[in-house]
Amino acid sequence: MSGFILIKESKARTDQTPSTAGFVRELRSALRNRGVLKQENDFLVFQQDYRFSSPSTAVSVLVGGSANGRIL
């Protein structure tokens, strides 16, 4: 299997930058709707391990904006 896994209890920013790509906005929304991400205080917290197709997608979901997952 390939991909990049964020482990349960990983924390993501609640806010998104204005320039956040549409697919990242949609993915964050879908993860919230499915209960994978849950608002806890000032963060969105992963409720389970979750596999992303790439490290850049994973880190973009975490930071709420565009980011290169290979250099962060």
mmCIF file as gemmi writes it, N, C-alpha and C atoms, coordinates in Angstrom:
data_model
loop_
_atom_site.group_PDB
_atom_site.id
_atom_site.type_symbol
_atom_site.label_atom_id
_atom_site.label_alt_id
_atom_site.label_comp_id
_atom_site.label_asym_id
_atom_site.label_entity_id
_atom_site.label_seq_id
_atom_site.pdbx_PDB_ins_code
_atom_site.Cartn_x
_atom_site.Cartn_y
_atom_site.Cartn_z
_atom_site.occupancy
_atom_site.B_iso_or_equiv
_atom_site.pdbx_formal_charge
_atom_site.auth_seq_id
_atom_site.auth_asym_id
_atom_site.pdbx_PDB_model_num
ATOM 1 N N . MET Axp A 1 ? 0.833 -1.184 0 1 0 ? 1 A 1
ATOM 2 C CA . MET Axp A 1 ? 0 0 0 1 0 ? 1 A 1
ATOM 3 C C . MET Axp A 1 ? 0.879 1.25 0 1 0 ? 1 A 1
ATOM 4 N N . SER Axp A 2 ? 0.424 2.253 -0.689 1 0 ? 2 A 1
ATOM 5 C CA . SER Axp A 2 ? 1.155 3.519 -0.694 1 0 ? 2 A 1
ATOM 6 C C . SER Axp A 2 ? 0.285 4.6 -0.068 1 0 ? 2 A 1
ATOM 7 N N . GLY Axp A 3 ? 0.906 5.693 0.239 1 0 ? 3 A 1
ATOM 8 C CA . GLY Axp A 3 ? 0.184 6.811 0.822 1 0 ? 3 A 1
ATOM 9 C C . GLY Axp A 3 ? 0.898 7.325 2.045 1 0 ? 3 A 1
ATOM 10 N N . PHE Axp A 4 ? 0.206 8.156 2.774 1 0 ? 4 A 1
ATOM 11 C CA . PHE Axp A 4 ? 0.751 8.801 3.954 1 0 ? 4 A 1
ATOM 12 C C . PHE Axp A 4 ? -0.328 8.764 5.023 1 0 ? 4 A 1
ATOM 13 N N . ILE Axp A 5 ? -0.021 8.236 6.191 1 0 ? 5 A 1
ATOM 14 C CA . ILE Axp A 5 ? -1.02 8.061 7.242 1 0 ? 5 A 1
ATOM 15 C C . ILE Axp A 5 ? -0.838 9.101 8.341 1 0 ? 5 A 1
ATOM 16 N N . LEU Axp A 6 ? -1.926 9.795 8.644 1 0 ? 6 A 1
ATOM 17 C CA . LEU Axp A 6 ? -1.974 10.638 9.84 1 0 ? 6 A 1
ATOM 18 C C . LEU Axp A 6 ? -2.609 9.791 10.931 1 0 ? 6 A 1
ATOM 19 N N . ILE Axp A 7 ? -1.98 9.751 12.073 1 0 ? 7 A 1
ATOM 20 C CA . ILE Axp A 7 ? -2.466 8.888 13.133 1 0 ? 7 A 1
ATOM 21 C C . ILE Axp A 7 ? -3.559 9.562 13.957 1 0 ? 7 A 1
ATOM 22 N N . LYS Axp A 8 ? -4.339 8.72 14.581 1 0 ? 8 A 1
ATOM 23 C CA . LYS Axp A 8 ? -5.404 9.177 15.462 1 0 ? 8 A 1
ATOM 24 C C . LYS Axp A 8 ? -4.844 10.192 16.45 1 0 ? 8 A 1
ATOM 25 N N . GLU Axp A 9 ? -5.614 11.235 16.714 1 0 ? 9 A 1
ATOM 26 C CA . GLU Axp A 9 ? -5.308 12.332 17.628 1 0 ? 9 A 1
ATOM 27 C C . GLU Axp A 9 ? -4.364 13.378 17.043 1 0 ? 9 A 1
ATOM 28 N N . SER Axp A 10 ? -4.008 13.239 15.742 1 0 ? 10 A 1
ATOM 29 C CA . SER Axp A 10 ? -3.279 14.312 15.072 1 0 ? 10 A 1
ATOM 30 C C . SER Axp A 10 ? -4.17 15.542 15.049 1 0 ? 10 A 1
ATOM 31 N N . LYS Axp A 11 ? -3.57 16.727 15.177 1 0 ? 11 A 1
ATOM 32 C CA . LYS Axp A 11 ? -4.348 17.966 15.24 1 0 ? 11 A 1
ATOM 33 C C . LYS Axp A 11 ? -4.155 18.791 13.977 1 0 ? 11 A 1
ATOM 34 N N . ALA Axp A 12 ? -5.27 19.334 13.494 1 0 ? 12 A 1
ATOM 35 C CA . ALA Axp A 12 ? -5.276 20.2 12.316 1 0 ? 12 A 1
ATOM 36 C C . ALA Axp A 12 ? -5.81 21.573 12.714 1 0 ? 12 A 1
ATOM 37 N N . ARG Axp A 13 ? -5.37 22.591 11.979 1 0 ? 13 A 1
ATOM 38 C CA . ARG Axp A 13 ? -5.908 23.942 12.2 1 0 ? 13 A 1
ATOM 39 C C . ARG Axp A 13 ? -7.389 23.967 11.831 1 0 ? 13 A 1
ATOM 40 N N . THR Axp A 14 ? -8.159 24.752 12.536 1 0 ? 14 A 1
ATOM 41 C CA . THR Axp A 14 ? -9.569 24.888 12.194 1 0 ? 14 A 1
ATOM 42 C C . THR Axp A 14 ? -9.769 25.841 11.021 1 0 ? 14 A 1
ATOM 43 N N . ASP Axp A 15 ? -8.925 26.878 10.948 1 0 ? 15 A 1
ATOM 44 C CA . ASP Axp A 15 ? -9.056 27.874 9.879 1 0 ? 15 A 1
ATOM 45 C C . ASP Axp A 15 ? -8.386 27.399 8.602 1 0 ? 15 A 1
ATOM 46 N N . GLN Axp A 16 ? -8.849 27.961 7.49 1 0 ? 16 A 1
ATOM 47 C CA . GLN Axp A 16 ? -8.246 27.7 6.194 1 0 ? 16 A 1
ATOM 48 C C . GLN Axp A 16 ? -7.809 29.032 5.597 1 0 ? 16 A 1
ATOM 49 N N . THR Axp A 17 ? -6.735 29.002 4.833 1 0 ? 17 A 1
ATOM 50 C CA . THR Axp A 17 ? -6.299 30.222 4.155 1 0 ? 17 A 1
ATOM 51 C C . THR Axp A 17 ? -7.245 30.519 2.998 1 0 ? 17 A 1
ATOM 52 N N . PRO Axp A 18 ? -7.377 31.77 2.603 1 0 ? 18 A 1
ATOM 53 C CA . PRO Axp A 18 ? -8.238 32.109 1.469 1 0 ? 18 A 1
ATOM 54 C C . PRO Axp A 18 ? -7.824 31.399 0.173 1 0 ? 18 A 1
ATOM 55 N N . SER Axp A 19 ? -6.54 31.085 0.055 1 0 ? 19 A 1
ATOM 56 C CA . SER Axp A 19 ? -6.059 30.445 -1.174 1 0 ? 19 A 1
ATOM 57 C C . SER Axp A 19 ? -6.081 28.924 -1.122 1 0 ? 19 A 1
ATOM 58 N N . THR Axp A 20 ? -6.699 28.351 -0.094 1 0 ? 20 A 1
ATOM 59 C CA . THR Axp A 20 ? -6.764 26.891 0.006 1 0 ? 20 A 1
ATOM 60 C C . THR Axp A 20 ? -7.439 26.311 -1.224 1 0 ? 20 A 1
ATOM 61 N N . ALA Axp A 21 ? -6.809 25.297 -1.809 1 0 ? 21 A 1
ATOM 62 C CA . ALA Axp A 21 ? -7.356 24.649 -3.009 1 0 ? 21 A 1
ATOM 63 C C . ALA Axp A 21 ? -8.736 24.073 -2.725 1 0 ? 21 A 1
ATOM 64 N N . GLY Axp A 22 ? -9.592 24.121 -3.737 1 0 ? 22 A 1
ATOM 65 C CA . GLY Axp A 22 ? -10.953 23.621 -3.591 1 0 ? 22 A 1
ATOM 66 C C . GLY Axp A 22 ? -11.024 22.179 -3.142 1 0 ? 22 A 1
ATOM 67 N N . PHE Axp A 23 ? -10.131 21.325 -3.68 1 0 ? 23 A 1
ATOM 68 C CA . PHE Axp A 23 ? -10.194 19.911 -3.301 1 0 ? 23 A 1
ATOM 69 C C . PHE Axp A 23 ? -9.812 19.715 -1.833 1 0 ? 23 A 1
ATOM 70 N N . VAL Axp A 24 ? -8.945 20.581 -1.295 1 0 ? 24 A 1
ATOM 71 C CA . VAL Axp A 24 ? -8.585 20.481 0.123 1 0 ? 24 A 1
ATOM 72 C C . VAL Axp A 24 ? -9.765 20.921 0.981 1 0 ? 24 A 1
ATOM 73 N N . ARG Axp A 25 ? -10.432 21.997 0.583 1 0 ? 25 A 1
ATOM 74 C CA . ARG Axp A 25 ? -11.637 22.441 1.307 1 0 ? 25 A 1
ATOM 75 C C . ARG Axp A 25 ? -12.691 21.336 1.324 1 0 ? 25 A 1
ATOM 76 N N . GLU Axp A 26 ? -12.909 20.718 0.165 1 0 ? 26 A 1
ATOM 77 C CA . GLU Axp A 26 ? -13.902 19.646 0.058 1 0 ? 26 A 1
ATOM 78 C C . GLU Axp A 26 ? -13.502 18.44 0.895 1 0 ? 26 A 1
ATOM 79 N N . LEU Axp A 27 ? -12.233 18.091 0.879 1 0 ? 27 A 1
ATOM 80 C CA . LEU Axp A 27 ? -11.767 16.942 1.658 1 0 ? 27 A 1
ATOM 81 C C . LEU Axp A 27 ? -11.909 17.203 3.152 1 0 ? 27 A 1
ATOM 82 N N . ARG Axp A 28 ? -11.519 18.38 3.606 1 0 ? 28 A 1
ATOM 83 C CA . ARG Axp A 28 ? -11.68 18.707 5.031 1 0 ? 28 A 1
ATOM 84 C C . ARG Axp A 28 ? -13.151 18.647 5.442 1 0 ? 28 A 1
ATOM 85 N N . SER Axp A 29 ? -14.022 19.17 4.596 1 0 ? 29 A 1
ATOM 86 C CA . SER Axp A 29 ? -15.455 19.126 4.887 1 0 ? 29 A 1
ATOM 87 C C . SER Axp A 29 ? -15.96 17.683 4.931 1 0 ? 29 A 1
ATOM 88 N N . ALA Axp A 30 ? -15.546 16.881 3.97 1 0 ? 30 A 1
ATOM 89 C CA . ALA Axp A 30 ? -15.974 15.475 3.93 1 0 ? 30 A 1
ATOM 90 C C . ALA Axp A 30 ? -15.469 14.722 5.158 1 0 ? 30 A 1
ATOM 91 N N . LEU Axp A 31 ? -14.243 14.978 5.564 1 0 ? 31 A 1
ATOM 92 C CA . LEU Axp A 31 ? -13.699 14.303 6.748 1 0 ? 31 A 1
ATOM 93 C C . LEU Axp A 31 ? -14.453 14.711 8.012 1 0 ? 31 A 1
ATOM 94 N N . ARG Axp A 32 ? -14.869 15.959 8.079 1 0 ? 32 A 1
ATOM 95 C CA . ARG Axp A 32 ? -15.683 16.397 9.225 1 0 ? 32 A 1
ATOM 96 C C . ARG Axp A 32 ? -17.059 15.729 9.192 1 0 ? 32 A 1
ATOM 97 N N . ASN Axp A 33 ? -17.664 15.693 8.017 1 0 ? 33 A 1
ATOM 98 C CA . ASN Axp A 33 ? -18.995 15.09 7.897 1 0 ? 33 A 1
ATOM 99 C C . ASN Axp A 33 ? -18.986 13.603 8.228 1 0 ? 33 A 1
ATOM 100 N N . ARG Axp A 34 ? -17.892 12.926 7.931 1 0 ? 34 A 1
ATOM 101 C CA . ARG Axp A 34 ? -17.779 11.487 8.196 1 0 ? 34 A 1
ATOM 102 C C . ARG Axp A 34 ? -17.286 11.19 9.605 1 0 ? 34 A 1
ATOM 103 N N . GLY Axp A 35 ? -16.978 12.221 10.373 1 0 ? 35 A 1
ATOM 104 C CA . GLY Axp A 35 ? -16.543 12.019 11.748 1 0 ? 35 A 1
ATOM 105 C C . GLY Axp A 35 ? -15.071 11.671 11.893 1 0 ? 35 A 1
ATOM 106 N N . VAL Axp A 36 ? -14.31 11.754 10.802 1 0 ? 36 A 1
ATOM 107 C CA . VAL Axp A 36 ? -12.87 11.493 10.873 1 0 ? 36 A 1
ATOM 108 C C . VAL Axp A 36 ? -12.182 12.658 11.575 1 0 ? 36 A 1
ATOM 109 N N . LEU Axp A 37 ? -12.619 13.882 11.278 1 0 ? 37 A 1
ATOM 110 C CA . LEU Axp A 37 ? -12.134 15.085 11.949 1 0 ? 37 A 1
ATOM 111 C C . LEU Axp A 37 ? -13.24 15.625 12.838 1 0 ? 37 A 1
ATOM 112 N N . LYS Axp A 38 ? -12.891 15.946 14.06 1 0 ? 38 A 1
ATOM 113 C CA . LYS Axp A 38 ? -13.873 16.47 15.009 1 0 ? 38 A 1
ATOM 114 C C . LYS Axp A 38 ? -13.298 17.706 15.688 1 0 ? 38 A 1
ATOM 115 N N . GLN Axp A 39 ? -14.125 18.747 15.81 1 0 ? 39 A 1
ATOM 116 C CA . GLN Axp A 39 ? -13.716 19.965 16.499 1 0 ? 39 A 1
ATOM 117 C C . GLN Axp A 39 ? -13.521 19.66 17.974 1 0 ? 39 A 1
ATOM 118 N N . GLU Axp A 40 ? -12.319 19.965 18.475 1 0 ? 40 A 1
ATOM 119 C CA . GLU Axp A 40 ? -12.017 19.834 19.899 1 0 ? 40 A 1
ATOM 120 C C . GLU Axp A 40 ? -11.246 21.078 20.306 1 0 ? 40 A 1
ATOM 121 N N . ASN Axp A 41 ? -11.901 21.942 21.067 1 0 ? 41 A 1
ATOM 122 C CA . ASN Axp A 41 ? -11.324 23.228 21.467 1 0 ? 41 A 1
ATOM 123 C C . ASN Axp A 41 ? -10.893 24.004 20.222 1 0 ? 41 A 1
ATOM 124 N N . ASP Axp A 42 ? -9.612 24.333 20.114 1 0 ? 42 A 1
ATOM 125 C CA . ASP Axp A 42 ? -9.147 25.177 19.009 1 0 ? 42 A 1
ATOM 126 C C . ASP Axp A 42 ? -8.608 24.394 17.821 1 0 ? 42 A 1
ATOM 127 N N . PHE Axp A 43 ? -8.84 23.087 17.782 1 0 ? 43 A 1
ATOM 128 C CA . PHE Axp A 43 ? -8.288 22.259 16.723 1 0 ? 43 A 1
ATOM 129 C C . PHE Axp A 43 ? -9.343 21.325 16.138 1 0 ? 43 A 1
ATOM 130 N N . LEU Axp A 44 ? -9.03 20.794 14.955 1 0 ? 44 A 1
ATOM 131 C CA . LEU Axp A 44 ? -9.735 19.645 14.405 1 0 ? 44 A 1
ATOM 132 C C . LEU Axp A 44 ? -8.856 18.441 14.718 1 0 ? 44 A 1
ATOM 133 N N . VAL Axp A 45 ? -9.419 17.419 15.314 1 0 ? 45 A 1
ATOM 134 C CA . VAL Axp A 45 ? -8.632 16.271 15.763 1 0 ? 45 A 1
ATOM 135 C C . VAL Axp A 45 ? -9.079 15.02 15.015 1 0 ? 45 A 1
ATOM 136 N N . PHE Axp A 46 ? -8.106 14.278 14.505 1 0 ? 46 A 1
ATOM 137 C CA . PHE Axp A 46 ? -8.404 13.022 13.818 1 0 ? 46 A 1
ATOM 138 C C . PHE Axp A 46 ? -8.885 11.996 14.838 1 0 ? 46 A 1
ATOM 139 N N . GLN Axp A 47 ? -10.017 11.393 14.556 1 0 ? 47 A 1
ATOM 140 C CA . GLN Axp A 47 ? -10.625 10.417 15.442 1 0 ? 47 A 1
ATOM 141 C C . GLN Axp A 47 ? -10.173 8.993 15.131 1 0 ? 47 A 1
ATOM 142 N N . GLN Axp A 48 ? -9.42 8.839 14.082 1 0 ? 48 A 1
ATOM 143 C CA . GLN Axp A 48 ? -8.905 7.534 13.657 1 0 ? 48 A 1
ATOM 144 C C . GLN Axp A 48 ? -7.69 7.771 12.771 1 0 ? 48 A 1
ATOM 145 N N . ASP Axp A 49 ? -6.899 6.733 12.553 1 0 ? 49 A 1
ATOM 146 C CA . ASP Axp A 49 ? -5.823 6.827 11.572 1 0 ? 49 A 1
ATOM 147 C C . ASP Axp A 49 ? -6.468 7.048 10.209 1 0 ? 49 A 1
ATOM 148 N N . TYR Axp A 50 ? -5.817 7.856 9.365 1 0 ? 50 A 1
ATOM 149 C CA . TYR Axp A 50 ? -6.38 8.131 8.039 1 0 ? 50 A 1
ATOM 150 C C . TYR Axp A 50 ? -5.265 8.177 7.009 1 0 ? 50 A 1
ATOM 151 N N . ARG Axp A 51 ? -5.451 7.427 5.918 1 0 ? 51 A 1
ATOM 152 C CA . ARG Axp A 51 ? -4.461 7.352 4.849 1 0 ? 51 A 1
ATOM 153 C C . ARG Axp A 51 ? -4.782 8.37 3.752 1 0 ? 51 A 1
ATOM 154 N N . PHE Axp A 52 ? -3.794 9.188 3.423 1 0 ? 52 A 1
ATOM 155 C CA . PHE Axp A 52 ? -3.892 10.138 2.324 1 0 ? 52 A 1
ATOM 156 C C . PHE Axp A 52 ? -3.087 9.617 1.146 1 0 ? 52 A 1
ATOM 157 N N . SER Axp A 53 ? -3.425 10.085 -0.038 1 0 ? 53 A 1
ATOM 158 C CA . SER Axp A 53 ? -2.732 9.635 -1.243 1 0 ? 53 A 1
ATOM 159 C C . SER Axp A 53 ? -1.326 10.206 -1.352 1 0 ? 53 A 1
ATOM 160 N N . SER Axp A 54 ? -1.07 11.318 -0.672 1 0 ? 54 A 1
ATOM 161 C CA . SER Axp A 54 ? 0.258 11.934 -0.744 1 0 ? 54 A 1
ATOM 162 C C . SER Axp A 54 ? 0.536 12.717 0.532 1 0 ? 54 A 1
ATOM 163 N N . PRO Axp A 55 ? 1.819 12.923 0.839 1 0 ? 55 A 1
ATOM 164 C CA . PRO Axp A 55 ? 2.141 13.733 2.013 1 0 ? 55 A 1
ATOM 165 C C . PRO Axp A 55 ? 1.687 15.187 1.872 1 0 ? 55 A 1
ATOM 166 N N . SER Axp A 56 ? 1.678 15.705 0.653 1 0 ? 56 A 1
ATOM 167 C CA . SER Axp A 56 ? 1.244 17.097 0.453 1 0 ? 56 A 1
ATOM 168 C C . SER Axp A 56 ? -0.242 17.262 0.724 1 0 ? 56 A 1
ATOM 169 N N . THR Axp A 57 ? -1.058 16.281 0.344 1 0 ? 57 A 1
ATOM 170 C CA . THR Axp A 57 ? -2.486 16.347 0.661 1 0 ? 57 A 1
ATOM 171 C C . THR Axp A 57 ? -2.681 16.293 2.171 1 0 ? 57 A 1
ATOM 172 N N . ALA Axp A 58 ? -1.949 15.409 2.834 1 0 ? 58 A 1
ATOM 173 C CA . ALA Axp A 58 ? -2.07 15.279 4.289 1 0 ? 58 A 1
ATOM 174 C C . ALA Axp A 58 ? -1.726 16.59 4.992 1 0 ? 58 A 1
ATOM 175 N N . VAL Axp A 59 ? -0.589 17.179 4.639 1 0 ? 59 A 1
ATOM 176 C CA . VAL Axp A 59 ? -0.18 18.401 5.322 1 0 ? 59 A 1
ATOM 177 C C . VAL Axp A 59 ? -1.081 19.578 4.943 1 0 ? 59 A 1
ATOM 178 N N . SER Axp A 60 ? -1.612 19.594 3.738 1 0 ? 60 A 1
ATOM 179 C CA . SER Axp A 60 ? -2.544 20.655 3.35 1 0 ? 60 A 1
ATOM 180 C C . SER Axp A 60 ? -3.813 20.599 4.196 1 0 ? 60 A 1
ATOM 181 N N . VAL Axp A 61 ? -4.286 19.394 4.494 1 0 ? 61 A 1
ATOM 182 C CA . VAL Axp A 61 ? -5.448 19.244 5.376 1 0 ? 61 A 1
ATOM 183 C C . VAL Axp A 61 ? -5.088 19.714 6.786 1 0 ? 61 A 1
ATOM 184 N N . LEU Axp A 62 ? -3.893 19.388 7.256 1 0 ? 62 A 1
ATOM 185 C CA . LEU Axp A 62 ? -3.471 19.8 8.6 1 0 ? 62 A 1
ATOM 186 C C . LEU Axp A 62 ? -3.378 21.304 8.753 1 0 ? 62 A 1
ATOM 187 N N . VAL Axp A 63 ? -2.753 21.968 7.773 1 0 ? 63 A 1
ATOM 188 C CA . VAL Axp A 63 ? -2.508 23.401 7.927 1 0 ? 63 A 1
ATOM 189 C C . VAL Axp A 63 ? -3.631 24.265 7.358 1 0 ? 63 A 1
ATOM 190 N N . GLY Axp A 64 ? -4.577 23.65 6.637 1 0 ? 64 A 1
ATOM 191 C CA . GLY Axp A 64 ? -5.676 24.43 6.078 1 0 ? 64 A 1
ATOM 192 C C . GLY Axp A 64 ? -5.242 25.323 4.946 1 0 ? 64 A 1
ATOM 193 N N . GLY Axp A 65 ? -4.299 24.86 4.171 1 0 ? 65 A 1
ATOM 194 C CA . GLY Axp A 65 ? -3.785 25.626 3.046 1 0 ? 65 A 1
ATOM 195 C C . GLY Axp A 65 ? -2.84 24.795 2.215 1 0 ? 65 A 1
ATOM 196 N N . SER Axp A 66 ? -2.307 25.38 1.192 1 0 ? 66 A 1
ATOM 197 C CA . SER Axp A 66 ? -1.375 24.659 0.33 1 0 ? 66 A 1
ATOM 198 C C . SER Axp A 66 ? -0.027 24.493 1.014 1 0 ? 66 A 1
ATOM 199 N N . ALA Axp A 67 ? 0.538 23.288 0.897 1 0 ? 67 A 1
ATOM 200 C CA . ALA Axp A 67 ? 1.843 23.028 1.498 1 0 ? 67 A 1
ATOM 201 C C . ALA Axp A 67 ? 2.475 21.821 0.818 1 0 ? 67 A 1
ATOM 202 N N . ASN Axp A 68 ? 3.796 21.81 0.804 1 0 ? 68 A 1
ATOM 203 C CA . ASN Axp A 68 ? 4.545 20.701 0.255 1 0 ? 68 A 1
ATOM 204 C C . ASN Axp A 68 ? 4.867 19.748 1.39 1 0 ? 68 A 1
ATOM 205 N N . GLY Axp A 69 ? 4.262 18.587 1.386 1 0 ? 69 A 1
ATOM 206 C CA . GLY Axp A 69 ? 4.447 17.616 2.466 1 0 ? 69 A 1
ATOM 207 C C . GLY Axp A 69 ? 5.803 16.972 2.477 1 0 ? 69 A 1
ATOM 208 N N . ARG Axp A 70 ? 6.573 17.144 1.431 1 0 ? 70 A 1
ATOM 209 C CA . ARG Axp A 70 ? 7.905 16.531 1.389 1 0 ? 70 A 1
ATOM 210 C C . ARG Axp A 70 ? 8.961 17.409 2.053 1 0 ? 70 A 1
ATOM 211 N N . ILE Axp A 71 ? 8.639 18.676 2.349 1 0 ? 71 A 1
ATOM 212 C CA . ILE Axp A 71 ? 9.634 19.535 2.985 1 0 ? 71 A 1
ATOM 213 C C . ILE Axp A 71 ? 9.225 20.015 4.365 1 0 ? 71 A 1
ATOM 214 N N . LEU Axp A 72 ? 8.004 19.741 4.791 1 0 ? 72 A 1
ATOM 215 C CA . LEU Axp A 72 ? 7.578 20.164 6.135 1 0 ? 72 A 1
ATOM 216 C C . LEU Axp A 72 ? 7.923 19.121 7.161 1 0 ? 72 A 1
